[in-house]
Amino acid sequence: MNILISVDIEGIAGVFHPEQTRAGNGEYERARRQMTEEANAVIRGALAAGAQDIAVNDSHGGFRNLLPDLLHPAARMVLGKPRELGMMGGLDETTEAVMMVGYHARSQTRGILAHTINSFAFARVWFNQMEMSEASIYGALAGEHGVPVIFGSGDDVFVAQTQPIFPQAQFAEIKQAHGANSGASLSQQAACSLLEKTAYAAVSAHAAQAVAAYRIPTPLRCRLQVQTVALTDLFCQLPIVEREDAVTLSFAAPTVGYAVRVLNSFSAMSFMMK
């Protein structure tokens, strides 16, 4: 079985503050080491359950957080940006399942470090009438390629939001959110043990009975609420965008992949406003 593991950092054990997610300080260095160790735990579980080819996609920030010298030697790394598939980089015609590690809840909810794609720029994202998280956006992108999500890990809010979207997937709850920057976490060792066991169960279950891919009907309309009026001004420079009010815009997308590429382009554009 060929697996793509997409790894974010906000849902990793012990990570609660934005400083832990940003390069240039000791707390980030500890967080990225744990991010790598949690990826390794999922790799071990997947291999033990029969996975034969594993790609690990670094899916946080600049997409270069995982420590290559510490990553399990059985896995290939997908690093760096820009990339067309974003957090699903490495997905191809041979991929049979996706596993989401260290993910977080959607923006404007009470999960630890909750956001959707870009906390500076985006307040809320909808595909048609459904409000989206990173997990649902990228799960839909994988589904558009016929690939199911079989595993997810993060805090309790992430699990509660995401389990109904991927009801056949296995989930590992690593933390409990008390607020945006507070909560309770498993120890690093306990988190890795739980991840390895859950990954084994997820791959074993998918091998026994294939999980269905998550699909959103297309074409779709993407609606985006942004953080400031200036950002709406900026994003509406693109002729495909319609402005709905001071901080809300929308655009038509023939595919999920198209919507993801536009959203990631908006995210990149927003850096000129910082």
N, C-alpha and C positions, 0 to 999 in steps of 0.2 A: 504494500500500500504506500502511495506517495502522499506525504503530508506537508502542508504549509503551516508553520507556526508564526503567528503575528504577535509581537511582544511590545506592549506599552509599559510605562513606568508608574503611572499614578495608582494602579491597583496592586502594586508590589508590597510585600510585607514591610511594615515600618515606615512607609512613605506617607506623610501627612501635610507637608508644607511645600509651597512652590519652590523654595530654595533648593529642596532636594531633587527637583526635576530640571534644574538649570546648571549648565556647565560652569566651572570656575570656582568651585568650593569643595571642601572636604565632604560635606553631607551628600552632595551629588555623587562624588566618587564612591561612597559607600552604597548609595542607592543603585548605581549602575552595576556594581558588583553583584548585589542581590538580584537585580533584573537578569543578569547573566546566569546566576545560579538557579533561578526559577525556570528560566528557559531550559537549562540542562536537566532539571527534574522532569519536565514535561517530555523532553527528548528521551530520557531513560524509560519512562513509562510507555511511550509510543513504541520504542524499539522492542521492549519486552513483550508487547502485544502483537508484534509482527510487522510494524512499519519498516519499509525497506529503503525509502528515500525521503529525507527530511530537509526542507529549506526553512531557515529561520529568518524572518523579516523583522528588522529593527524598525518599529513603528512609532517612535517618540521623537518629537521636535525635529532636529536636523537629520534624523534617521542614522545616527552614528554614535550610539550610546553603548551597545553591547561590547564586551571586552573580547576581541577575537582570540587572544591567547588563552582565555579561560573557557571558551565555548566547546561543548562536546565535539570531539573530532568526527563523529558520524554525520554531523549536520553541515550543510552549506549555508553561507551567510548572504543576506540581501541587505546592503547598506547604502546610505546616501540618497540625496534628492537633487533635482526633481525626478519623479518617476510617474509614469502614466497611471498606474494602479494604486499609488499611494500606499496605504497600510496593507494592501493585498499584493504588493510587489513580490514577484516570484511565482505568482499564480500562472499556470499554463495548462495546456491540454492534457498533461499527465497528472495533474493534481486531483486527488480523490477526496480530500477532506481538509478543512481549515480548523485550527485550534487558536483561540484568542487568550493570551496570557497577560495579566496585569492591566486589564481594561478597567474603565471607570464609568460612572453614570453620566447621563446626558446633562447638558447645561440647564440652569435654573431649577435644579433639584438638589436634595440634601445629601448627595454622595460626597465622598472625600475627593477633593480637587475636581469636582464635576465640571465638565465643559463639553463642547462639541466642536471638534477640529481646531478652533482657534479662539481661546478665551478673550483675547483682546478685541477681536473683530465680531464674532458671532454670538448672539444671544440665544436664538432658537432657529431650528431648521425643520422644515416639513417636506415630505414627498407626498404629493396630493394632500390628503387630510391627516396623514400620520406624522406625528412629531418624531424626529429621528435622533438617534444617538450615533456615536462612531460605530458601535457594534452593529446596529441595524443598517446603517448606510453601507458599511463594508461587507456585512453578511449578505445584503442584497446584491452587491457587486459580485461577490463570489457566486451567489445563486444565479446571476445572469450568465455565468460561465458553467452552470450546472454543478457547482461544487457546494456541498453542505458544510455548515458549521457544526462541529461535533463536541466542542469543549469551550468553556470560558472560565476565567478566574478574575477575581476582583473583590470589591467590598459587597456588603449585603444589599445596598441600594442597586448596584449594578446587576446583581443576580436577580433581584425582584423584577427589575425592568426588562431583563434580557431573556430570562427563562421562558416566558410566554411566547416570545418571538421564535425561539429555537427549542421547542418542547422536547425534542428527542436528544438534545445535547446533554452532556454531563457538566456540572458546575462545581467549582471549588471556591468556597467563601473564605477569603484570607483575612478580611477585616470587617469590623462593624463601624459604621459611620455614626458619630455623635454630632457632626456638623461638617462644614466645608474643610476644616483643617484640624479636626479632632476625632478621636475614636479609639477603638481597641484593635490590636493586631495580634495574630499568631506570631510566635518567634520565627526567626528565619529558618531554623531547622525544621520546626513543625510545619511551616508553610510548604517547604520543599517536599516533605514526606507526603502531605496531603495531595499536592500537585502530581507527584509521581503515581500515586494510587489512582487518582481520578483520571489522569491521562491514560493509564492502562485500561481502566474500565471503559473509557470513551472509544478508544480504538478497537477494543475487543467487541463492544456492542455494535459498532459500525461494520466490522468484519462479519458479524453474525447476521445482521439485518441492516442493509444500507439505509442511512438517514436521508430524508428528503431535503433537497436544496430549498432555501428560502427565496421566494420570488415576489417582486413587486410588479404589478401591471405597468406596462409602458406602451406608448409614451406617457410621461408624467409631467407634472408641474412642480417645480421646486420653489418653495417660498422661504425667504430668509429674513429674519429680524436681526438687525445689527446693533452694535453698542452705541454708535453716535451718528448724528446727522451727516457729519463729514464723511463717514465711511459709505453711507448711502450715495452721497454725491460722487464719490470715487467709483464705486462699483457700477453706477448707472452710466458711466462713460462707455461701457460696452453696449453695443446696439441691440443685443439680444435681451436686455434687462428692461423690465417694466417696474416703475416706481409705484408702490401702493400708498405709502404715507411717508412721514419724515424718516422713519427708520426701518421700513419694510419694503422689500422688493421681491420680484419673482421672475422666473424664466421657464420656458418650455424646454424639456429635455427628451429626445427620442429614446434614450437608453439611460440606465443607471450610471454606466461608465461615463457618459457625456456629463451628467449632473456632477459626478465626483470631480471630473477634470475642471469644470467651471468653479466649483466650490474651492478647490485647491488653488486655482488661479486667483480667486478673490483673497484667499488667505495670504498668498505671496504678495499681492498688491498692497495689502493692509500695512505691511512693514514700512512703507513710505510715510505713513501717518504717525509713526512712533517718534 
